[in-house]
């Protein structure tokens, strides 16, 4: 930063000790903080490499191996059938695209609303967007019957003059997800530039060469900062509507069809609420893992951050429950036989236990626990709640895709679904996400150091309601 | 809503259908449909393009079985068509029926999810036609490989042959000249195929009776298959 602001934190007399619990009021010299982040990135012990090796093995066997087997033998090795033409592959797709919403939501929305507690973990959340998309975007390919012809969907001029069908929601998916992947990767990269330059200045060898290339010759001049903050602002604002469009379009895959149980007008906002709900709780899980597995991280990631995320999760639990109640209530009241058959199967069928587990995970447990500040401020409890919520949200997608499809309009053609190779591939793509994250954690500075420093140096206290919160006047 | 003026259509008299499954068998032979075996078929992987929906009416001993042959309803406004990302399921301009382009299909299976009649079947594997069944394969019909969707085509190969024969003899196609395999083989003549655009044709006559109804008509799919409801 070009502006040298004073350490305002020291000017406050009330509860010096309490304030110190917040990262903003517990400043460290710039050099020391840089060294801490570099150390975290360069520490890779045997335990780390063991985990990486196991994850890589799982990706190779469960994802690539099982998928390759399915390509060679046929889709029949999965459990899908008639009438359940879509199964866990599509559930996983929706789940991972949902996880990818966390990054944008936590980073972009909290950034434009200047929620200062976001500062140390925006990068961790943005990485989840990129890798969540990487895991999710493989599923439209995995579930194709003839994946070797996937390029028919790409609107490229060809000799036969064939063009994809832009009436199809799957085509909208392709456009939306590609846009989101490119946009969110650029949005990840922009705030990363000053940190890459920091890493370049503090490293040698191959790391130096890598960061020198990636930092694009960043020197930290006044002009560069002005351009960077403007670019980040533009991207933060534009990535928000893109994020909304992506999950709305994913929901339209279902909502525009005439399948009972899918044809619903509320699916757009309902899916977004669900995506942010599972995504934000996944951010809490990732932060917990980073905090316990990497050195120096307990300085950056503190109880206050879990507290803030916990409040967001609770709010989105309310929003999700509200939409779900709406969706269910209106269809039940409508009384159409085809819809009632689907709802009866969901709530009373052989898989009804899934539905009840989902309600417990998504509503009962968050509502009972997250009220308590003590729970929200305990990292391991937030981790457990995050796991519970993500299990619940995964079940929600399972209920929406294969379980809903089991009950069509003709009772003669009702069917049941048992996942087969899907289970292996699901484990494989979870491993892919974790593997990419584990590798990135040792290459990319997981903490946006300059943002933390900016916050520590240039904030003032603003009174909102009864509490005072730090707020930063833009350094321009 | 815009009416679609289809030409070819089918009338199925449910009073005449006795559920003998001859149409299902004939369809399978005509269209190179593989037999998938007991385990696959009971797991929802039978490949039949048509099925006889059997429902029971009443309680034992006063019980009656109802049969309804259901295949692709050849919707005028087909829900399967807009959702395909690659135009693999389309109305053919010449015959005005909904066809599947196997070479274009990439296997998203969205069309099958959006079909209210569950009329579509998917090639989960490369099904075998074990000897001597391979000698029965119809040279007019593509043998499908794994990963593509398929469904009833109203025996488009027979429609084409009928039209070409009539053209070569310099006349129009006569009523009853073109018959899909199911209609040809039906022992009770429950299935009648013909030209709906001709008011004098047998299908038009039959469809104008009070018993005529279409499946899930309220969805606005404008099916081209008319059922004459059972009164017996």
Interface residues (C-beta under 8 A of the other chain):
Chain A: X73 X74 X75 X76 X80 X81 X82 X83 X84 X85 X86 X143 X144 X145 X146 X147 X149 X150 X152 X153 X162 X163 X164 X165 X167 X168 X169 X170 X171 X174 X253 X256 X257 X258 X259 X405 X408 X409 X410 X412 X413 X415
Chain B: X40 X43 X44 X45 X46 X51 X53 X54 X55 X70 X79 X82 X83 X84 X85 X86 X87 X104 X105 X106 X107 X108 X109 X110 X112 X113 X114 X116 X117 X118 X120 X121 X122 X123 X124 X125 X126 X146 X147 X148 X149 X216 X219
